[in-house]
Amino acid sequence: MNTALSNPYLWVKALHIIFVASWFAGLFYLPRLFVNLAMVPSDSHAERERLLLMARKLYRFSTLLMVPALAFGLLLWLYFGMGKGPGQIWLHVKLLLVLGVIGYHHVCRKLLREFEALQNRRSHKWFRVFNEVAVLLFAAIVILVVLKPTLG
C-alpha cells in the first residue's frame, strides 16, 4: 500500500486546500451577484428576488465551506505542528490574511442584508472593485504559501 495514501497529514492538508479553494469560489462569485443586484432596475422585482435568492444560497453555502476550511487549517497548525517553531513568520502573516478573508466574508453578509432591506447605496462599479478584494487576498495567501520556504 502506498504510504502517502495512509498519511493523515496529507489527507488533512488536501482537504484544507479543497475547502479553501471552494470557499474562495463562493467569495469570488457572491460580489458578482452584488454587481448584478446593483444594476437591477427598481421596477424589476422578479429579477431582484431571483438574484437575492441566489446570493442568499451562495452565502450560506460559502459559510458551510468556510467552517471545514478553517477547521482543517487549525488541525494542520495545532495538531500537526505546521508553522510551529522558530522562523515561522509566514504563518503569522497567513493568519492575518485569513482574518482578512473572514472579515471579507462577513462584509459580504452585511452587504447582502442591505440589498434585502433595499438599503444599498453603492454602485455596480463599487461592487466590481470590491469583487477584486477576494482575488487579491487569495493571491496573497497563495504567494505566501509558495514563498514559505524562503521566508523562514
C-alpha positions in Angstrom: 0.0 0.0 0.0 1.2 3.5 -0.8 2.3 5.2 2.4 1.3 8.6 1.1 -2.4 7.4 1.0 -2.2 6.4 4.6 -0.6 9.6 5.8 -3.3 11.6 7.8 -1.3 14.8 7.5 -1.5 14.7 3.7 -5.3 14.0 3.8 -5.9 16.9 6.2 -3.7 19.2 4.0 -5.6 18.1 0.8 -9.0 18.6 2.4 -7.9 22.0 3.7 -6.8 23.1 0.2 -10.1 21.8 -1.3 -12.3 23.6 1.2 -10.3 26.8 1.0 -10.5 26.8 -2.8 -14.2 26.1 -2.7 -14.8 28.8 -0.1 -13.0 31.3 -2.3 -15.0 30.3 -5.3 -18.1 31.4 -3.4 -16.4 34.7 -2.4 -15.4 35.3 -6.0 -19.0 34.9 -7.3 -21.0 36.5 -4.5 -19.8 40.1 -5.2 -20.6 39.4 -8.9 -24.2 38.8 -7.8 -24.0 42.1 -6.0 -22.9 43.8 -9.2 -26.0 42.5 -10.9 -28.2 43.4 -8.0 -26.9 46.9 -8.1 -27.8 47.2 -11.8 -31.4 45.8 -11.4 -34.0 48.5 -12.3 -36.2 49.4 -9.4 -39.3 48.1 -11.2 -37.8 44.6 -11.9 -39.0 42.8 -8.7 -38.7 39.3 -10.1 -35.1 39.8 -11.3 -34.2 41.3 -7.9 -35.8 38.4 -5.9 -34.1 35.8 -8.1 -30.7 37.4 -7.6 -31.3 37.8 -3.9 -32.3 34.1 -3.7 -29.1 33.1 -5.5 -27.0 35.4 -3.2 -28.6 34.0 0.0 -28.0 30.4 -1.1 -24.4 31.1 -2.2 -23.6 32.9 1.1 -25.0 30.0 3.2 -23.1 27.5 1.1 -19.9 29.6 1.3 -20.3 29.7 5.0 -20.6 25.9 5.1 -17.4 25.7 3.1 -15.6 28.1 5.4 -16.1 26.0 8.5 -14.2 22.9 7.4 -11.5 25.1 5.7 -10.8 26.8 9.0 -11.1 23.5 11.0 -8.6 21.7 8.7 -6.3 24.7 8.9 -6.4 24.6 12.7 -5.7 20.9 12.6 -2.6 21.5 10.5 -1.4 24.1 12.8 -2.3 22.8 16.3 -2.2 19.0 15.8 0.4 18.5 13.1 2.5 21.5 14.1 2.6 23.2 10.8 4.2 26.6 11.3 5.4 25.9 14.8 9.0 26.6 15.8 11.5 29.4 15.2 11.5 31.3 11.9 7.8 30.8 11.0 6.8 34.4 10.3 4.9 33.3 7.2 2.3 31.7 9.5 1.7 34.9 11.3 1.2 36.7 8.0 -1.1 34.0 6.8 -3.2 34.1 9.9 -3.6 37.9 9.4 -4.7 37.3 5.8 -7.1 34.6 7.0 -8.6 37.1 9.4 -9.0 39.4 6.5 -10.8 36.8 4.5 -13.1 36.0 7.4 -13.8 39.7 7.7 -14.5 40.0 3.9 -16.9 37.0 4.2 -18.8 38.9 7.0 -18.8 42.1 5.0 -20.5 40.2 2.2 -23.2 39.2 4.6 -23.7 42.9 5.7 -23.9 43.9 2.0 -26.5 41.1 1.3 -28.6 42.4 4.2 -28.5 45.9 2.8 -29.8 44.6 -0.6 -32.5 42.6 1.2 -33.6 45.7 3.1 -33.5 47.9 -0.1 -30.8 50.0 1.5 -27.9 49.5 -0.9 -26.3 52.9 -1.8 -23.3 51.6 -3.7 -23.0 51.5 -7.5 -22.2 48.4 -9.6 -18.8 49.9 -10.2 -18.1 49.9 -6.5 -19.0 46.2 -6.3 -16.8 45.5 -9.3 -13.8 46.8 -7.3 -15.0 45.1 -4.1 -15.1 41.9 -6.1 -11.3 42.1 -6.7 -10.5 42.2 -2.9 -11.2 38.4 -2.7 -8.9 37.8 -5.6 -6.1 39.9 -4.0 -6.5 38.1 -0.7 -6.4 34.7 -2.4 -3.3 35.7 -4.4 -1.6 36.9 -1.3 -2.2 33.7 0.5 -1.1 31.5 -2.4 2.1 33.6 -2.9 2.8 33.4 0.8 2.5 29.6 0.9 4.7 29.3 -2.2 7.3 31.6 -0.8 7.1 30.0 2.7 10.5 28.2 2.4 12.3 31.4 1.7 10.6 33.4 4.4 11.8 31.3 7.3 
